[in-house]
Amino acid sequence: MEKVVIIINSEAHGIGKPSRLSPVAERMVNALKQAIPETLAVEVISAASLWSKSESPKNSKNLIYCPLTIQLPLGFDFPGRTIYQNCRDLEARRTWVEQKLAFQTSIGDSWLGDLWLPIVLTPKGPLYGEVIGEGAMPNAYQQPIDLTDDLRQPLYYLAHQLLENISAPPSVYLLQFSLLGKDIVFDRLWPFPAAPAIASIKIQNPNLYACYWHCLTNQPILDLAIVP
């Protein structure tokens, strides 16, 4: 029987179990769980526990990994390993974007992106969600943020080229960026529905966590729509 393993960025408690989740992490996990059939067993583990081989999940061929964190050990072997490592190497991604695509990029921890473009990459190609923005309160996100077509097209081009360059498999990605006037400033690419994706819950149909599950299990996604 297949088992779903959700990996979160939390301190380990006991044998791999996470300590009490933050409110944001809890919303992420709950949204993903709602998309998973009740017939499948689901285990939530801490990324910290993966540093210990004795606490790593066993019988991995029967497991469906659903990481909700970029902080995975380099030696942790799962289907998305190479993609996560590529996305974690911020300088390499930013350098490639600057040199190959001529976009501006964030420098170190300055100009951090406050906008996120959701990309649902299906076997038939990408579906682009409405942009998510950061609210006035910490960890408060809102969708949709309206962008003009003269910004959308280069943004979609940037996303497509990035995903093609790293040979990205079907999944949900968030392209984090900022705007400097009319110029797009690339920050980073997240290979899973990171915290800003909670803005899609009850706003986008299907929400980004449902899309994540569909992508990881090769189920079709025909369209993304903002709920009226």
DAFENWO-V118236 format. One record per residue. N is the residue number from 1. RES is the residue in one small letter. PHI is phi in whole degrees, -180 to 180 (none if undefined). PSI is psi in radians with two decimals (NA if undefined). NEAR is the number of other C-alpha atoms within 12 Angstrom. Layout:
n->N res->RES phi->PHI psi->PSI near->NEAR
n->N res->RES phi->PHI psi->PSI near->NEAR
This chain:
n->1 res->m phi->none psi->2.35 near->13
n->2 res->e phi->-73 psi->2.63 near->20
n->3 res->k phi->-132 psi->2.46 near->24
n->4 res->v phi->-99 psi->2.26 near->33
n->5 res->v phi->-116 psi->1.96 near->36
n->6 res->i phi->-95 psi->2.16 near->38
n->7 res->i phi->-108 psi->2.21 near->41
n->8 res->i phi->-123 psi->2.86 near->41
n->9 res->n phi->-90 psi->1.60 near->34
n->10 res->s phi->-151 psi->2.77 near->29
n->11 res->e phi->-68 psi->2.55 near->23
n->12 res->a phi->-76 psi->2.54 near->25
n->13 res->h phi->-134 psi->2.05 near->18
n->14 res->g phi->73 psi->-2.38 near->14
n->15 res->i phi->-95 psi->1.24 near->22
n->16 res->g phi->89 psi->-0.20 near->29
n->17 res->k phi->-73 psi->2.44 near->27
n->18 res->p phi->-73 psi->2.67 near->27
n->19 res->s phi->-72 psi->-3.10 near->22
n->20 res->r phi->-55 psi->2.28 near->19
n->21 res->l phi->-73 psi->2.61 near->23
n->22 res->s phi->-70 psi->2.77 near->17
n->23 res->p phi->-56 psi->-0.67 near->15
n->24 res->v phi->-68 psi->-0.82 near->25
n->25 res->a phi->-61 psi->-0.66 near->31
n->26 res->e phi->-65 psi->-0.71 near->24
n->27 res->r phi->-66 psi->-0.69 near->26
n->28 res->m phi->-62 psi->-0.85 near->38
n->29 res->v phi->-64 psi->-0.79 near->40
n->30 res->n phi->-64 psi->-0.70 near->22
n->31 res->a phi->-65 psi->-0.68 near->30
n->32 res->l phi->-69 psi->-0.72 near->40
n->33 res->k phi->-60 psi->-0.64 near->26
n->34 res->q phi->-66 psi->-0.40 near->23
n->35 res->a phi->-87 psi->-0.24 near->29
n->36 res->i phi->-90 psi->2.32 near->29
n->37 res->p phi->-57 psi->2.49 near->17
n->38 res->e phi->-66 psi->-0.29 near->12
n->39 res->t phi->-75 psi->-0.23 near->13
n->40 res->l phi->-98 psi->2.43 near->18
n->41 res->a phi->-76 psi->2.43 near->18
n->42 res->v phi->-125 psi->2.28 near->26
n->43 res->e phi->-123 psi->2.32 near->26
n->44 res->v phi->-105 psi->2.12 near->37
n->45 res->i phi->-125 psi->2.81 near->37
n->46 res->s phi->-88 psi->2.42 near->38
n->47 res->a phi->-60 psi->-0.54 near->37
n->48 res->a phi->-61 psi->-0.54 near->29
n->49 res->s phi->-71 psi->-0.35 near->30
n->50 res->l phi->-74 psi->-0.25 near->33
n->51 res->w phi->-70 psi->-0.33 near->23
n->52 res->s phi->-103 psi->2.01 near->18
n->53 res->k phi->-59 psi->-0.55 near->17
n->54 res->s phi->-68 psi->-0.36 near->11
n->55 res->e phi->-106 psi->0.03 near->20
n->56 res->s phi->-72 psi->2.63 near->29
n->57 res->p phi->-59 psi->2.45 near->32
n->58 res->k phi->-97 psi->2.88 near->17
n->59 res->n phi->53 psi->0.94 near->15
n->60 res->s phi->-61 psi->-0.41 near->18
n->61 res->k phi->-68 psi->-0.30 near->16
n->62 res->n phi->-101 psi->0.19 near->16
n->63 res->l phi->-109 psi->2.51 near->25
n->64 res->i phi->-109 psi->1.91 near->33
n->65 res->y phi->-84 psi->2.31 near->37
n->66 res->c phi->-129 psi->1.33 near->45
n->67 res->p phi->-66 psi->2.40 near->43
n->68 res->l phi->-120 psi->0.56 near->42
n->69 res->t phi->-154 psi->2.61 near->30
n->70 res->i phi->-89 psi->-0.26 near->36
n->71 res->q phi->-85 psi->1.26 near->30
n->72 res->l phi->-109 psi->2.52 near->33
n->73 res->p phi->-59 psi->2.48 near->26
n->74 res->l phi->-61 psi->-0.52 near->20
n->75 res->g phi->-87 psi->-0.03 near->16
n->76 res->f phi->-73 psi->2.10 near->28
n->77 res->d phi->-99 psi->2.03 near->23
n->78 res->f phi->-154 psi->2.91 near->28
n->79 res->p phi->-56 psi->-0.56 near->21
n->80 res->g phi->-95 psi->0.26 near->28
n->81 res->r phi->-54 psi->-0.89 near->25
n->82 res->t phi->-63 psi->-0.71 near->23
n->83 res->i phi->-64 psi->-0.75 near->32
n->84 res->y phi->-64 psi->-0.69 near->35
n->85 res->q phi->-66 psi->-0.71 near->29
n->86 res->n phi->-63 psi->-0.76 near->27
n->87 res->c phi->-71 psi->-0.47 near->34
n->88 res->r phi->-76 psi->-0.41 near->25
n->89 res->d phi->-83 psi->1.45 near->23
n->90 res->l phi->-62 psi->-0.76 near->26
n->91 res->e phi->-64 psi->-0.68 near->23
n->92 res->a phi->-65 psi->-0.75 near->22
n->93 res->r phi->-67 psi->-0.75 near->36
n->94 res->r phi->-67 psi->-0.71 near->31
n->95 res->t phi->-63 psi->-0.74 near->23
n->96 res->w phi->-64 psi->-0.74 near->25
n->97 res->v phi->-63 psi->-0.73 near->31
n->98 res->e phi->-64 psi->-0.84 near->22
n->99 res->q phi->-78 psi->-0.68 near->14
n->100 res->k phi->-93 psi->-0.55 near->16
n->101 res->l phi->-115 psi->-0.15 near->24
n->102 res->a phi->62 psi->0.55 near->19
n->103 res->f phi->-93 psi->2.64 near->30
n->104 res->q phi->-71 psi->2.71 near->28
n->105 res->t phi->-136 psi->2.81 near->35
n->106 res->s phi->-64 psi->2.65 near->28
n->107 res->i phi->-115 psi->1.98 near->19
n->108 res->g phi->58 psi->-2.19 near->16
n->109 res->d phi->-103 psi->0.27 near->12
n->110 res->s phi->-97 psi->2.77 near->14
n->111 res->w phi->57 psi->0.61 near->21
n->112 res->l phi->-61 psi->2.42 near->23
n->113 res->g phi->-67 psi->2.42 near->30
n->114 res->d phi->-116 psi->0.26 near->33
n->115 res->l phi->-133 psi->2.61 near->37
n->116 res->w phi->-137 psi->2.24 near->46
n->117 res->l phi->-98 psi->2.04 near->50
n->118 res->p phi->-77 psi->2.33 near->47
n->119 res->i phi->-125 psi->2.01 near->45
n->120 res->v phi->-98 psi->1.80 near->46
n->121 res->l phi->-91 psi->1.87 near->40
n->122 res->t phi->-99 psi->2.91 near->30
n->123 res->p phi->-58 psi->-0.41 near->21
n->124 res->k phi->-92 psi->-0.06 near->16
n->125 res->g phi->131 psi->3.12 near->23
n->126 res->p phi->-84 psi->2.52 near->33
n->127 res->l phi->-114 psi->2.25 near->31
n->128 res->y phi->-100 psi->2.19 near->35
n->129 res->g phi->-85 psi->3.02 near->40
n->130 res->e phi->-72 psi->2.51 near->37
n->131 res->v phi->-63 psi->2.49 near->36
n->132 res->i phi->-105 psi->2.42 near->39
n->133 res->g phi->-121 psi->2.82 near->35
n->134 res->e phi->-91 psi->2.30 near->27
n->135 res->g phi->-82 psi->-3.05 near->17
n->136 res->a phi->-73 psi->-0.51 near->10
n->137 res->m phi->-93 psi->2.63 near->9
n->138 res->p phi->-59 psi->2.44 near->14
n->139 res->n phi->58 psi->0.48 near->21
n->140 res->a phi->-111 psi->2.11 near->20
n->141 res->y phi->-125 psi->2.67 near->27
n->142 res->q phi->-138 psi->2.55 near->29
n->143 res->q phi->-142 psi->2.40 near->32
n->144 res->p phi->-94 psi->2.65 near->29
n->145 res->i phi->-103 psi->2.13 near->23
n->146 res->d phi->-80 psi->2.23 near->18
n->147 res->l phi->-121 psi->2.57 near->24
n->148 res->t phi->-75 psi->2.79 near->13
n->149 res->d phi->-61 psi->-0.54 near->11
n->150 res->d phi->-71 psi->-0.21 near->14
n->151 res->l phi->-99 psi->-0.63 near->23
n->152 res->r phi->-63 psi->-0.79 near->23
n->153 res->q phi->-63 psi->-0.85 near->16
n->154 res->p phi->-66 psi->-0.51 near->23
n->155 res->l phi->-67 psi->-0.76 near->37
n->156 res->y phi->-65 psi->-0.65 near->29
n->157 res->y phi->-63 psi->-0.82 near->24
n->158 res->l phi->-58 psi->-0.82 near->36
n->159 res->a phi->-62 psi->-0.81 near->43
n->160 res->h phi->-62 psi->-0.77 near->30
n->161 res->q phi->-66 psi->-0.69 near->24
n->162 res->l phi->-62 psi->-0.85 near->36
n->163 res->l phi->-65 psi->-0.66 near->34
n->164 res->e phi->-68 psi->-0.67 near->17
n->165 res->n phi->-64 psi->-0.63 near->20
n->166 res->i phi->-97 psi->0.16 near->25
n->167 res->s phi->52 psi->0.90 near->19
n->168 res->a phi->-66 psi->2.34 near->35
n->169 res->p phi->-84 psi->2.96 near->31
n->170 res->p phi->-55 psi->2.27 near->33
n->171 res->s phi->-178 psi->-3.06 near->43
n->172 res->v phi->-106 psi->2.25 near->44
n->173 res->y phi->-122 psi->2.63 near->43
n->174 res->l phi->-121 psi->2.11 near->44
n->175 res->l phi->-93 psi->1.96 near->44
n->176 res->q phi->-91 psi->2.28 near->40
n->177 res->f phi->-153 psi->3.02 near->36
n->178 res->s phi->-136 psi->2.97 near->31
n->179 res->l phi->-117 psi->2.29 near->26
n->180 res->l phi->-116 psi->1.58 near->19
n->181 res->g phi->69 psi->-2.07 near->8
n->182 res->k phi->-102 psi->0.17 near->17
n->183 res->d phi->-99 psi->2.36 near->18
n->184 res->i phi->-85 psi->2.25 near->38
n->185 res->v phi->-112 psi->1.91 near->34
n->186 res->f phi->-73 psi->2.36 near->42
n->187 res->d phi->-109 psi->-1.14 near->41
n->188 res->r phi->-163 psi->2.97 near->44
n->189 res->l phi->-120 psi->2.19 near->43
n->190 res->w phi->-98 psi->2.29 near->40
n->191 res->p phi->-91 psi->0.39 near->44
n->192 res->f phi->-159 psi->2.92 near->46
n->193 res->p phi->-74 psi->1.55 near->46
n->194 res->a phi->-68 psi->-3.11 near->41
n->195 res->a phi->-48 psi->-0.72 near->40
n->196 res->p phi->-57 psi->-0.40 near->40
n->197 res->a phi->-65 psi->-0.25 near->52
n->198 res->i phi->-63 psi->-0.35 near->38
n->199 res->a phi->-63 psi->-0.39 near->38
n->200 res->s phi->-81 psi->-0.23 near->39
n->201 res->i phi->-66 psi->2.16 near->33
n->202 res->k phi->68 psi->0.10 near->20
n->203 res->i phi->-113 psi->-0.75 near->24
n->204 res->q phi->-111 psi->2.47 near->29
n->205 res->n phi->-122 psi->2.08 near->22
n->206 res->p phi->-75 psi->2.68 near->32
n->207 res->n phi->-69 psi->2.93 near->37
n->208 res->l phi->-68 psi->-0.42 near->48
n->209 res->y phi->-78 psi->-0.63 near->42
n->210 res->a phi->-66 psi->-0.70 near->38
n->211 res->c phi->-61 psi->-0.70 near->45
n->212 res->y phi->-58 psi->-0.82 near->45
n->213 res->w phi->-64 psi->-0.75 near->39
n->214 res->h phi->-62 psi->-0.73 near->29
n->215 res->c phi->-66 psi->-0.76 near->37
n->216 res->l phi->-69 psi->-0.36 near->33
n->217 res->t phi->-114 psi->0.31 near->25
n->218 res->n phi->57 psi->0.71 near->18
n->219 res->q phi->-101 psi->2.50 near->19
n->220 res->p phi->-70 psi->2.55 near->25
n->221 res->i phi->-129 psi->2.05 near->31
n->222 res->l phi->-91 psi->-0.55 near->20
n->223 res->d phi->-162 psi->2.76 near->23
n->224 res->l phi->-118 psi->2.26 near->26
n->225 res->a phi->-136 psi->2.45 near->23
n->226 res->i phi->-78 psi->2.27 near->22
n->227 res->v phi->-68 psi->2.27 near->15
n->228 res->p phi->-60 psi->NA near->8
